[in-house]
């Protein structure tokens, strides 16, 4: 059985559950919901339940402003951080599928060494995305941990992208306004309690010679995740330029190593936002980082599914083949 989790702590009706079960009947997948509507508690309950074989996030956050959504997401992540010891290690092989504001959960679980984390459609949008047998199969494979390769249409922008063969990196994906702060605060250094931060500052003062070394170590990802393949969608224009330039600064500072950048759907008509995107593209091309655009990834169909893990990519004939 696959457990459906709501990020917003809302009750998922039996009617919705019935529709999902009917829609995926041909795939022999049965859906259920946890006993609690609390997102974090429901997630932990589902992961620890031996009868549950996977988790699918139902929806994102419908809070009006990104600032409010970010604040709410931080609260949820800190709550999960405080309860992570309750998660049974036997559940680390269970597949988890999500997108949008559930992405912070995906990367938190990945940092805990969960094996089968997938980026793709939310359960509430299943009919919009699963409009062909292929996409229906992809979703089903991700929910059972069997999606290990993917072929996605894309356009190579620069020469380094056109010659992209056997390039390896850790896939880091989502809406750019969601993943940029996640990249900086949660995935790179992880959430830290105030007391821990104060202790680190004191240690830096006492060990002046080791200060720079410790600082670099603090911003360093796990060894296996140092090299990133960044995949993002643009959803709206708020804070867009700030996020894009922040990524450029991270690259130039060498705090992260970006092996390739892939841009999905552009859901904005704001002229300044579009200018910021074009400026970002030019800077990436000047840095000789492989750049791809027009990936069918994001809030409008089709939203291709892929695994959040290290992947090897090959570009050929306007397609990228991922091997997870």
Rosetta silent file (secondary structure, phi, psi, omega in degrees, C-alpha in Angstrom):
SEQUENCE: XXXXXXXXXXXXXXXXXXXXXXXXXXXXXXXXXXXXXXXXXXXXXXXXXXXXXXXXXXXXXXXXXXXXXXXXXXXXXXXXXXXXXXXXXXXXXXXXXXXXXXXXXXXXXXXXXXXXXXXXXXXXXXXXXXXXXXXXXXXXXXXXXXXXXXXXXXXXXXXXXXXXXXXXXXXXXXXXXXXXXXXXXXXXXXXXXXXXXXXXXXXXXXXXXXXXXXXXXXXXXXXXXXXXXXXXXXXXXXXXXXXXXXXXXXXXXXXXXXXXXXXXXXXXXXXXXXXXXXXXXXXXXXXXXXXXXXXXXXXXXXXXXXXXXXXXXXXXXXXXXXXX
SCORE:     score description
SCORE:     0.000 S_00000001
   1 L     0.000  145.709  177.650    0.000    0.000    0.000 S_00000001
   2 E  -107.358  127.485 -179.436    1.065    3.564   -0.729 S_00000001
   3 E   -89.047  133.311  178.367    0.376    6.214    1.920 S_00000001
   4 E   -98.444  121.517 -175.942   -0.849    9.645    0.750 S_00000001
   5 E  -112.509  132.281  176.307    0.565   12.520    2.846 S_00000001
   6 L   -99.797  123.754  178.573   -0.746   16.098    2.861 S_00000001
   7 L   -65.083  -30.662 -174.543    1.849   18.826    3.501 S_00000001
   8 L   -87.258    7.977  179.996   -0.921   21.198    4.627 S_00000001
   9 L    59.290   42.038  177.453   -2.254   18.957    7.387 S_00000001
  10 L  -109.555  156.321  179.354   -5.637   18.579    5.671 S_00000001
  11 L   -77.353  125.816  175.618   -7.919   15.560    5.627 S_00000001
  12 L   -88.330  118.346 -173.029   -7.750   13.634    2.356 S_00000001
  13 L   -68.119  157.949  176.981  -11.304   12.540    1.657 S_00000001
  14 H   -64.560  -28.311  179.053  -12.377    8.968    0.962 S_00000001
  15 H   -65.145  -44.039  177.852  -13.654   10.218   -2.393 S_00000001
  16 H   -63.905  -42.469 -179.815  -10.143   11.342   -3.424 S_00000001
  17 H   -62.726  -40.674  179.113   -8.704    8.050   -2.180 S_00000001
  18 H   -63.623  -41.862  179.400  -11.288    6.086   -4.189 S_00000001
  19 H   -62.991  -42.819  178.920  -10.441    8.038   -7.357 S_00000001
  20 H   -63.035  -44.447 -179.694   -6.733    7.347   -6.911 S_00000001
  21 H   -63.391  -39.155  178.475   -7.338    3.647   -6.336 S_00000001
  22 H   -68.233  -40.773 -176.837   -9.536    3.416   -9.432 S_00000001
  23 H   -65.649  -37.183 -176.899   -7.065    5.360  -11.577 S_00000001
  24 L  -101.558   16.408 -179.093   -4.112    3.145  -10.629 S_00000001
  25 H   -59.032  -38.767 -178.804   -6.072   -0.111  -10.553 S_00000001
  26 H   -67.027  -20.165 -179.946   -4.348   -1.307  -13.733 S_00000001
  27 H   -94.826    2.732  179.557   -0.985   -0.820  -11.991 S_00000001
  28 L    57.670   39.212  177.688   -2.015   -2.961   -8.997 S_00000001
  29 L  -112.876  132.635  179.906   -1.327   -0.115   -6.577 S_00000001
  30 L  -115.086  136.162 -176.894   -3.545    0.475   -3.531 S_00000001
  31 E  -110.548  150.812  177.018   -3.592    3.795   -1.657 S_00000001
  32 E  -146.188  178.115  177.192   -4.340    4.618    1.954 S_00000001
  33 E  -131.033  152.492  178.922   -3.904    7.532    4.383 S_00000001
  34 L   -69.618  169.038 -177.901   -2.275    7.714    7.846 S_00000001
  35 L   -76.145  -14.761 -179.448   -4.401    7.922   10.996 S_00000001
  36 L  -118.535  149.354  177.957   -3.323   11.536   11.633 S_00000001
  37 L   -87.410  -11.168  178.492   -3.611   14.634    9.430 S_00000001
  38 L   -65.321  125.714 -173.493   -0.378   16.069   10.846 S_00000001
  39 H   -58.911  -52.605 -176.883    2.138   15.997    8.003 S_00000001
  40 H   -66.510  -47.943 -179.943    5.259   15.085    9.990 S_00000001
  41 H   -64.328  -37.637  178.454    3.554   12.587   12.310 S_00000001
  42 H   -66.657  -37.196  177.956    1.716   11.038    9.350 S_00000001
  43 H   -64.710  -46.702 -179.591    4.971   10.691    7.429 S_00000001
  44 H   -64.472  -41.792  178.072    6.734    8.983   10.339 S_00000001
  45 H   -59.340  -44.136 -178.109    3.729    6.721   10.945 S_00000001
  46 H   -67.038  -41.043 -179.227    3.680    5.698    7.277 S_00000001
  47 H   -66.265  -34.249 -177.085    7.423    5.053    7.119 S_00000001
  48 H   -86.169  -14.155 -178.669    7.339    2.877   10.234 S_00000001
  49 L   -78.370  119.262 -177.183    4.220    0.912    9.194 S_00000001
  50 L   -64.296  -25.064 -179.349    5.296   -2.447    7.748 S_00000001
  51 L   -79.143  -17.088  178.970    2.157   -2.618    5.584 S_00000001
  52 L   -88.642  126.120 -176.935    3.032    0.675    3.859 S_00000001
  53 L  -102.002  -11.501 -179.747    5.432    0.157    0.950 S_00000001
  54 E  -169.250  170.433 -177.738    5.815    3.794   -0.159 S_00000001
  55 E  -131.254  137.714  177.113    4.765    7.426    0.344 S_00000001
  56 E  -129.878  120.843  178.286    3.295    9.938   -2.127 S_00000001
  57 E   -72.362  135.723 -173.241    2.875   13.601   -1.197 S_00000001
  58 L   -81.911  -43.304 -177.029   -0.597   14.857   -2.067 S_00000001
  59 L  -158.645  173.429  178.215   -0.061   18.615   -2.480 S_00000001
  60 L   -93.519 -145.864  178.445    2.091   21.605   -1.719 S_00000001
  61 L  -107.797  134.511 -179.792    1.298   24.693    0.340 S_00000001
  62 L  -100.673   14.762  176.948   -1.521   27.022   -0.689 S_00000001
  63 L   -61.191  142.084 -168.956   -0.318   29.895    1.527 S_00000001
  64 L   -64.749  -41.453 -175.102   -0.528   33.099   -0.487 S_00000001
  65 L  -110.490  146.553  177.419    3.054   34.399   -0.308 S_00000001
  66 H   -58.074  -32.520 -179.908    6.366   32.512   -0.799 S_00000001
  67 H   -63.406  -44.752  178.056    7.653   34.096    2.422 S_00000001
  68 H   -64.980  -39.720 -179.969    4.812   32.539    4.432 S_00000001
  69 H   -64.881  -42.760  178.995    5.324   29.217    2.645 S_00000001
  70 H   -61.959  -43.031  179.094    9.057   29.249    3.378 S_00000001
  71 H   -61.528  -44.189  179.893    8.373   30.003    7.045 S_00000001
  72 H   -65.325  -40.196 -178.797    5.853   27.158    7.243 S_00000001
  73 H   -65.568  -38.554  177.551    8.214   24.751    5.484 S_00000001
  74 H   -61.114  -41.618  179.195   11.010   25.595    7.937 S_00000001
  75 H   -60.399  -42.157 -178.781    8.672   24.802   10.832 S_00000001
  76 H   -68.133  -41.287 -179.269    7.863   21.397    9.324 S_00000001
  77 H   -66.799  -41.129  178.248   11.506   20.554    8.610 S_00000001
  78 H   -65.624  -34.077  177.019   12.597   21.510   12.126 S_00000001
  79 H   -66.731  -43.093  178.273    9.781   19.351   13.518 S_00000001
  80 H   -64.647  -38.474  177.405   10.936   16.420   11.379 S_00000001
  81 H   -58.835  -41.442 -177.355   14.531   17.067   12.516 S_00000001
  82 H   -71.517  -19.088 -176.395   13.434   16.819   16.159 S_00000001
  83 H  -114.463    8.334 -173.429   11.650   13.505   15.503 S_00000001
  84 H   -62.498  -26.756  179.807   14.010   11.847   13.025 S_00000001
  85 H   -68.587  -13.686  178.453   15.220    9.335   15.632 S_00000001
  86 H   -80.854  -13.049 -177.460   11.695    7.891   15.645 S_00000001
  87 L   -80.175  125.317 -179.080   12.055    6.745   12.029 S_00000001
  88 L   -71.069  129.405 -179.444   12.844    3.058   11.753 S_00000001
  89 H   -61.620  -21.695  178.768   15.975    2.382    9.664 S_00000001
  90 H   -66.343  -15.678 -178.252   14.141   -0.551    8.073 S_00000001
  91 H   -89.466   -2.314 -172.785   12.036    2.036    6.206 S_00000001
  92 L   -65.693  -13.563  178.751   15.013    3.621    4.404 S_00000001
  93 L   -93.692   -5.493 -177.758   14.316    1.575    1.261 S_00000001
  94 L   -70.495  133.643  177.819   10.704    2.790    0.936 S_00000001
  95 E   -69.524  142.548  175.248   10.042    4.980   -2.138 S_00000001
  96 E  -132.670  126.178 -177.860    8.914    8.586   -1.524 S_00000001
  97 E  -119.106  133.887  179.059    7.519   10.727   -4.378 S_00000001
  98 E  -166.284 -178.534 -177.292    6.876   14.477   -4.225 S_00000001
  99 L  -165.313  175.726  174.634    7.315   17.919   -5.732 S_00000001
 100 H    54.762 -123.871 -176.008    6.921   21.668   -5.073 S_00000001
 101 H   -78.307   -0.505  171.998    6.806   22.382   -1.315 S_00000001
 102 H   -88.293   -7.684 -178.980    7.313   18.713   -0.442 S_00000001
 103 H   -56.352  -42.505  176.752   10.839   18.923   -1.950 S_00000001
 104 H   -56.122  -35.301  176.333   12.466   19.916    1.396 S_00000001
 105 H   -64.150  -41.743 -177.947   11.091   16.668    2.837 S_00000001
 106 H   -59.094  -46.065 -177.044   12.614   14.713   -0.065 S_00000001
 107 H   -74.985  -29.337  175.169   16.098   16.105    0.522 S_00000001
 108 H   -63.380  -46.074  179.624   15.850   15.757    4.281 S_00000001
 109 H   -65.941  -35.928  178.759   15.059   12.051    3.845 S_00000001
 110 H   -64.909  -38.430  177.438   17.836   11.713    1.272 S_00000001
 111 H   -65.896  -23.300  176.526   20.319   13.135    3.781 S_00000001
 112 L   -83.390    2.690  177.765   19.098   10.416    6.152 S_00000001
 113 L    81.705   24.554  170.702   20.216    7.878    3.503 S_00000001
 114 L   -65.360  138.313 -169.937   16.775    6.978    2.126 S_00000001
 115 L   -87.016  -36.781 -170.532   17.444    5.051   -1.078 S_00000001
 116 L  -118.697   74.814  179.042   14.409    5.668   -3.306 S_00000001
 117 E  -103.560  127.967 -175.265   13.489    9.369   -3.339 S_00000001
 118 E  -124.568  141.841  177.084   11.693   10.582   -6.480 S_00000001
 119 E  -103.506  121.507 -177.864   10.866   14.023   -7.881 S_00000001
 120 L  -178.658 -167.267 -174.575    7.602   14.080   -9.826 S_00000001
 121 L   -55.191  148.397  172.602    3.858   14.812   -9.872 S_00000001
 122 L   -81.256  155.838 -177.941    1.897   15.318   -6.672 S_00000001
 123 H   -61.291  -32.918 -177.707   -0.933   12.913   -5.925 S_00000001
 124 H   -68.706  -18.543 -177.732   -3.525   15.692   -6.270 S_00000001
 125 H  -109.291   18.195 -171.757   -2.438   16.262   -9.891 S_00000001
 126 H   -55.348  -38.044 -175.931   -2.188   12.653  -11.008 S_00000001
 127 H   -73.685  -25.747  179.123   -4.722   13.002  -13.854 S_00000001
 128 H   -73.571  -33.636 -174.042   -3.001   16.065  -15.308 S_00000001
 129 H   -96.714  -35.668 -177.171    0.363   14.356  -15.532 S_00000001
 130 L   -87.170   56.657 -175.751   -0.484   10.700  -16.111 S_00000001
 131 L   -91.205    0.973  176.027   -2.091   11.415  -19.486 S_00000001
 132 L  -139.276  162.110 -179.677   -0.253    8.641  -21.301 S_00000001
 133 H   -61.317  -34.694 -179.600    0.619    5.048  -20.508 S_00000001
 134 H   -63.062  -47.750 -177.971    4.285    5.971  -20.278 S_00000001
 135 H   -68.545  -35.478  176.357    3.769    8.610  -17.577 S_00000001
 136 H   -62.619  -42.008  178.643    1.372    6.362  -15.692 S_00000001
 137 H   -66.464  -41.130  178.830    4.022    3.638  -15.768 S_00000001
 138 H   -59.983  -44.650  179.135    6.747    6.068  -14.661 S_00000001
 139 H   -62.805  -44.372 -179.471    4.714    7.148  -11.642 S_00000001
 140 H   -62.918  -41.078  178.918    3.945    3.530  -10.760 S_00000001
 141 H   -64.873  -38.116  179.552    7.613    2.553  -11.078 S_00000001
 142 H   -67.640  -37.754 -179.139    8.681    5.411   -8.810 S_00000001
 143 H   -71.462  -14.481  177.309    6.117    4.453   -6.171 S_00000001
 144 L  -112.974    6.370  176.024    7.531    0.922   -6.169 S_00000001
 145 L    72.237   24.930 -175.322   11.197    1.986   -6.386 S_00000001
 146 L  -110.068    0.451  179.462   11.709    0.491   -9.847 S_00000001
 147 L   -83.702  106.229 -174.256   12.350    3.606  -11.975 S_00000001
 148 L  -118.150   -8.957  174.108   16.092    3.396  -12.695 S_00000001
 149 E  -140.512  157.341  179.228   16.395    5.095  -16.114 S_00000001
 150 E  -154.647  141.952  177.092   14.620    8.020  -17.773 S_00000001
 151 E  -119.008  115.066 -173.544   14.656    9.696  -21.206 S_00000001
 152 E  -122.802  131.826  176.870   13.640   13.381  -21.124 S_00000001
 153 E   -63.551  143.735  178.832   13.383   15.856  -24.026 S_00000001
 154 L  -164.912  158.824  177.299   15.715   18.864  -23.741 S_00000001
 155 E  -115.478  125.269  177.887   17.521   21.468  -25.821 S_00000001
 156 E   -80.202  130.039 -176.265   21.280   21.908  -25.461 S_00000001
 157 L   -93.336  -38.209 -177.238   22.257   25.604  -25.353 S_00000001
 158 L  -122.835  172.619 -175.339   26.058   25.490  -25.447 S_00000001
 159 H   -62.613  -39.127 -179.814   28.777   23.277  -26.874 S_00000001
 160 H   -64.305  -27.954  176.136   29.576   21.673  -23.536 S_00000001
 161 H   -75.368  -41.801 -179.723   25.925   20.581  -23.296 S_00000001
 162 H   -64.473  -26.631  179.705   25.876   19.177  -26.832 S_00000001
 163 L  -101.501   24.310 -175.795   28.967   17.130  -26.000 S_00000001
 164 L   -80.271  107.896 -179.955   27.610   15.918  -22.670 S_00000001
 165 L  -137.231  132.785  178.322   28.381   12.196  -22.360 S_00000001
 166 L    53.336   39.617  176.706   28.716   10.039  -19.248 S_00000001
 167 E   -86.397  130.670 -175.353   28.498   13.084  -16.988 S_00000001
 168 E  -115.883  140.055  176.885   27.892   12.131  -13.364 S_00000001
 169 E  -173.320  168.967  178.655   26.417   14.180  -10.531 S_00000001
 170 E   -87.912  125.525 -178.209   23.820   14.313   -7.777 S_00000001
 171 E   -73.887  125.365  179.489   20.417   15.492   -9.063 S_00000001
 172 E  -127.191  111.622 -166.627   19.150   18.547   -7.190 S_00000001
 173 E  -138.845  155.194  175.018   15.752   19.669   -8.456 S_00000001
 174 E   150.816 -175.049  173.983   12.667   21.786   -7.788 S_00000001
 175 E   -63.991  132.698 -171.548   11.211   25.266   -8.119 S_00000001
 176 H   -59.897  -34.960  179.921   14.216   27.618   -8.045 S_00000001
 177 H   -71.738  -15.661  176.237   12.718   29.781   -5.268 S_00000001
 178 H   -91.775  -44.532 -172.598   12.371   26.626   -3.141 S_00000001
 179 H   -80.344  -22.527  179.144   15.661   24.890   -3.860 S_00000001
 180 H   -63.841  -53.439  177.035   17.979   27.913   -3.595 S_00000001
 181 H   -64.097  -30.145  177.328   17.387   28.463    0.155 S_00000001
 182 H   -66.675  -41.228  178.656   17.295   24.692    0.542 S_00000001
 183 H   -60.793  -41.957 -176.774   20.648   24.424   -1.212 S_00000001
 184 H   -79.283  -48.569 -168.551   22.178   27.017    1.087 S_00000001
 185 H   -95.308  -35.816 -172.266   20.568   26.329    4.455 S_00000001
 186 H  -104.738  -45.865 -174.911   19.388   22.738    4.588 S_00000001
 187 H   -78.695  -38.256 -177.722   21.211   20.544    2.122 S_00000001
 188 L   -74.921  -47.965 -175.147   24.667   22.074    2.428 S_00000001
 189 L  -119.668  -14.960  178.618   24.894   22.602    6.156 S_00000001
 190 L    76.925  154.478  178.105   21.605   21.281    7.541 S_00000001
 191 L   -67.313  137.745 -179.016   19.355   22.925   10.124 S_00000001
 192 L  -129.019  142.996  177.974   21.197   23.739   13.351 S_00000001
 193 L   -73.561  153.655 -176.375   19.965   24.691   16.780 S_00000001
 194 H   -59.486  -39.768 -179.749   20.916   28.105   18.136 S_00000001
 195 H   -62.332  -40.494  179.418   22.964   26.606   20.963 S_00000001
 196 H   -65.067  -40.118  178.310   24.985   24.565   18.483 S_00000001
 197 H   -61.997  -43.013 -179.253   25.639   27.666   16.377 S_00000001
 198 H   -64.378  -39.375  179.106   26.883   29.585   19.430 S_00000001
 199 H   -64.067  -38.278 -179.844   29.210   26.732   20.387 S_00000001
 200 H   -67.236  -39.544  178.293   30.664   26.706   16.879 S_00000001
 201 H   -63.228  -41.492  179.593   31.282   30.464   16.991 S_00000001
 202 H   -64.479  -39.530  179.607   33.064   30.104   20.327 S_00000001
 203 H   -64.921  -36.167  179.229   35.186   27.291   18.956 S_00000001
 204 H   -64.845  -38.264  179.455   36.181   29.449   15.997 S_00000001
 205 H   -67.133  -39.710 -177.451   37.416   32.169   18.345 S_00000001
 206 H   -74.208  -30.292 -177.391   39.435   29.689   20.391 S_00000001
 207 L  -118.683   68.373 -174.775   40.934   27.972   17.357 S_00000001
 208 H   -57.858  -38.334 -177.282   41.738   30.906   15.098 S_00000001
 209 H   -65.838  -27.356 -177.245   44.143   28.932   12.933 S_00000001
 210 H   -96.224    2.867 -172.434   41.455   26.395   12.090 S_00000001
 211 H   -56.511  -54.254 -177.028   38.747   28.967   11.431 S_00000001
 212 H   -65.071  -38.792  179.568   38.804   28.974    7.614 S_00000001
 213 H   -63.253  -43.914  179.592   39.209   25.230    7.424 S_00000001
 214 H   -66.175  -36.962 -179.489   36.226   24.644    9.708 S_00000001
 215 H   -63.639  -43.096  178.531   34.134   27.141    7.770 S_00000001
 216 H   -65.044  -40.574 -179.816   34.776   25.333    4.516 S_00000001
 217 H   -64.298  -37.094 -179.184   33.999   22.009    6.123 S_00000001
 218 H   -63.626  -33.626 -178.556   30.736   23.404    7.484 S_00000001
 219 L   -93.067    6.566 -175.659   29.609   24.356    3.993 S_00000001
 220 L   -92.170  136.430  176.278   30.704   21.088    2.453 S_00000001
 221 L   -79.167  169.901  173.093   28.211   18.475    1.360 S_00000001
 222 L   -57.373  147.658 -173.681   28.605   14.772    1.919 S_00000001
 223 H   -51.976  -43.552 -175.016   31.346   13.441   -0.353 S_00000001
 224 H   -69.184  -15.894 -175.036   28.991   11.563   -2.645 S_00000001
 225 H  -112.343   17.446 -177.077   26.892   14.701   -3.229 S_00000001
 226 L   -66.899  -40.948 -177.374   29.570   17.315   -3.962 S_00000001
 227 E   -92.914  119.270 -174.436   28.970   17.421   -7.718 S_00000001
 228 E  -108.052  143.598  164.466   25.470   18.602   -8.573 S_00000001
 229 E  -108.689  109.772 -171.803   23.282   18.424  -11.660 S_00000001
 230 E   -92.766  123.776  178.472   20.860   21.277  -11.010 S_00000001
 231 E  -122.872  120.585  179.863   17.328   21.023  -12.445 S_00000001
 232 E  -141.606  154.633  174.844   14.884   23.837  -11.763 S_00000001
 233 E  -110.981  147.004  174.829   11.572   25.314  -12.794 S_00000001
 234 E  -100.700  118.795 -178.768   10.721   29.027  -12.606 S_00000001
 235 E  -123.333   97.870 -176.613    7.368   29.568  -10.906 S_00000001
 236 L    83.810  178.461 -174.539    6.511   33.255  -10.638 S_00000001
 237 L  -113.666  -11.897 -176.077    8.909   36.177  -10.386 S_00000001
 238 L   -62.510  126.934  178.338    9.199   36.906   -6.649 S_00000001
 239 L    63.232   10.884 -175.685   12.835   36.652   -5.440 S_00000001
 240 H   -62.719  -51.868 -178.526   13.751   35.069   -8.784 S_00000001
 241 H   -59.441  -41.181  179.822   16.706   37.319   -9.629 S_00000001
 242 H   -60.720  -43.100 -179.175   18.039   37.008   -6.073 S_00000001
 243 H   -67.870  -43.628 -179.048   17.914   33.191   -6.253 S_00000001
 244 H   -64.062  -44.271  179.327   19.529   32.989   -9.703 S_00000001
 245 H   -70.351  -29.066  175.774   22.367   35.326   -8.748 S_00000001
 246 H   -64.452  -38.657  177.263   22.765   33.452   -5.489 S_00000001
 247 H   -63.935  -43.097  178.312   23.391   30.264   -7.460 S_00000001
 248 H   -58.959  -44.263 -179.521   26.000   32.079   -9.570 S_00000001
 249 H   -63.295  -40.528  178.568   27.771   33.280   -6.402 S_00000001
 250 H   -62.412  -40.350  179.421   27.793   29.765   -4.935 S_00000001
 251 H   -64.974  -48.337 -177.520   29.348   28.440   -8.135 S_00000001
 252 H   -66.490  -30.666  179.192   32.014   31.155   -8.304 S_00000001
 253 H   -77.438  -10.608 -179.902   32.860   30.740   -4.625 S_00000001
 254 L    65.222   23.039  174.771   33.401   27.020   -5.314 S_00000001
 255 L   -76.243  -23.055  172.272   31.244   26.095   -2.337 S_00000001
 256 L  -134.310  156.267  177.323   29.358   23.829   -4.707 S_00000001
 257 E  -115.338  112.042 -179.903   30.362   22.161   -7.949 S_00000001
 258 E   -96.581  116.416 -179.234   27.693   22.337  -10.650 S_00000001
 259 E   -84.076  -30.033  178.843   28.264   19.771  -13.402 S_00000001
 260 E  -163.308  153.584  176.452   25.230   20.798  -15.486 S_00000001
 261 E  -125.678  133.393 -179.668   22.142   23.023  -15.272 S_00000001
 262 E  -126.648  125.268 -177.450   18.747   22.109  -16.689 S_00000001
 263 E  -106.456  125.856 -178.998   15.868   24.584  -16.837 S_00000001
 264 E   -91.533 -138.081 -177.280   12.297   23.302  -16.930 S_00000001
 265 E   -64.367  142.159  175.905    9.007   25.160  -17.297 S_00000001
 266 E  -109.376   95.281 -176.855    9.069   28.984  -17.134 S_00000001
 267 E   -97.624   66.617  175.097    5.809   29.971  -15.465 S_00000001
 268 L  -158.592  143.879  175.458    6.176   33.741  -15.546 S_00000001
 269 L  -115.222    4.133  179.703    5.416   36.516  -18.030 S_00000001
 270 L   -65.127  124.449 -174.852    7.124   39.221  -15.991 S_00000001
 271 H   -62.043  -40.595  179.439    9.580   41.039  -18.276 S_00000001
 272 H   -67.038  -35.725  178.320   12.171   41.600  -15.529 S_00000001
 273 H   -66.143  -42.752  179.165   11.968   37.946  -14.549 S_00000001
 274 H   -65.191  -36.547  176.102   12.513   36.858  -18.151 S_00000001
 275 H   -65.013  -39.890  179.521   15.489   39.233  -18.406 S_00000001
 276 H   -64.002  -36.217  178.583   16.931   37.738  -15.210 S_00000001
 277 H   -67.484  -44.014  179.510   16.633   34.256  -16.711 S_00000001
 278 H   -64.639  -38.967  177.619   18.404   35.303  -19.925 S_00000001
 279 H   -63.944  -40.824  178.435   21.165   36.990  -17.912 S_00000001
 280 H   -61.733  -43.882  179.282   21.556   33.817  -15.850 S_00000001
 281 H   -59.477  -44.434 -179.251   21.856   31.729  -19.020 S_00000001
 282 H   -62.285  -41.389 -179.967   24.594   33.991  -20.389 S_00000001
 283 H   -66.179  -38.624  178.858   26.584   33.777  -17.157 S_00000001
 284 H   -66.521  -41.002  177.491   26.304   29.984  -17.094 S_00000001
 285 H   -62.029  -39.609  178.762   27.460   29.773  -20.725 S_00000001
 286 H   -66.144  -25.280  178.354   30.460   31.975  -19.879 S_00000001
 287 L   -86.772   -0.207  178.783   31.327   29.563  -17.071 S_00000001
 288 L    61.027   29.514  175.215   31.286   26.704  -19.642 S_00000001
 289 L   -89.314  130.040  178.199   28.769   24.722  -17.595 S_00000001
 290 E   -53.123  127.291 -175.706   26.536   22.479  -19.756 S_00000001
 291 E  -125.060  126.657  178.876   23.168   24.240  -20.049 S_00000001
 292 E  -122.745  147.025  177.518   19.893   22.653  -21.138 S_00000001
 293 E  -131.594  174.999  176.561   16.440   24.230  -21.475 S_00000001
 294 L    64.331   28.186  174.363   12.848   23.219  -22.258 S_00000001
 295 L   -72.605  135.253  177.935   12.818   20.218  -19.943 S_00000001
 296 L   -77.905   69.875 -178.262    9.236   19.021  -19.316 S_00000001
 297 L  -133.854  123.169  178.334    9.602   19.392  -15.551 S_00000001
 298 L   145.648 -158.135 -170.771    7.316   21.511  -13.393 S_00000001
 299 L   -77.410  -11.194  178.259    3.777   22.553  -12.611 S_00000001
 300 L  -114.810  150.744 -176.940    2.316   21.979  -16.076 S_00000001
 301 L   -72.422  150.395   -4.821    2.119   18.627  -17.870 S_00000001
 302 L   -84.145  147.980  177.103    4.079   16.651  -18.600 S_00000001
 303 L  -114.575   95.215 -173.910    6.081   16.599  -15.393 S_00000001
 304 L   -65.625  147.228 -179.976    8.620   13.817  -15.872 S_00000001
 305 L   -94.631  138.651  171.917    9.615   11.654  -12.919 S_00000001
 306 E  -149.145  159.954 -176.464   13.253   11.085  -11.946 S_00000001
 307 E   -86.409  139.235  174.884   15.127    9.780   -8.949 S_00000001
 308 L   -85.454   96.748 -176.222   16.894   12.086   -6.507 S_00000001
 309 L  -168.793 -178.363  171.291   20.267   10.391   -6.443 S_00000001
 310 E   -69.585  138.387 -176.103   23.585   10.310   -8.246 S_00000001
 311 E  -140.419  150.003  171.690   22.942    9.950  -11.943 S_00000001
 312 E  -106.581  129.504 -177.746   24.889    9.561  -15.157 S_00000001
 313 E  -117.889  148.114  175.232   23.539   11.600  -18.060 S_00000001
 314 E  -136.366  134.831 -179.804   24.042   11.422  -21.819 S_00000001
 315 E  -106.925  130.645  178.114   22.724   13.902  -24.386 S_00000001
 316 E  -160.017  130.061  174.835   21.725   12.782  -27.866 S_00000001
 317 L    52.066   54.507  176.418   19.193   13.956  -30.460 S_00000001
 318 L    60.151   30.977  175.988   17.429   16.515  -28.244 S_00000001
 319 E  -141.656  149.863  172.362   17.031   14.119  -25.323 S_00000001
 320 E  -112.812  126.362  174.651   18.851   13.483  -22.060 S_00000001
 321 E   -98.468  123.430  178.118   19.123    9.921  -20.868 S_00000001
 322 E  -101.757  134.198  170.781   19.392    9.546  -17.106 S_00000001
 323 E  -119.714  113.925 -173.948   20.750    6.413  -15.485 S_00000001
 324 L   -88.375    0.000    0.000   20.060    6.392  -11.760 S_00000001
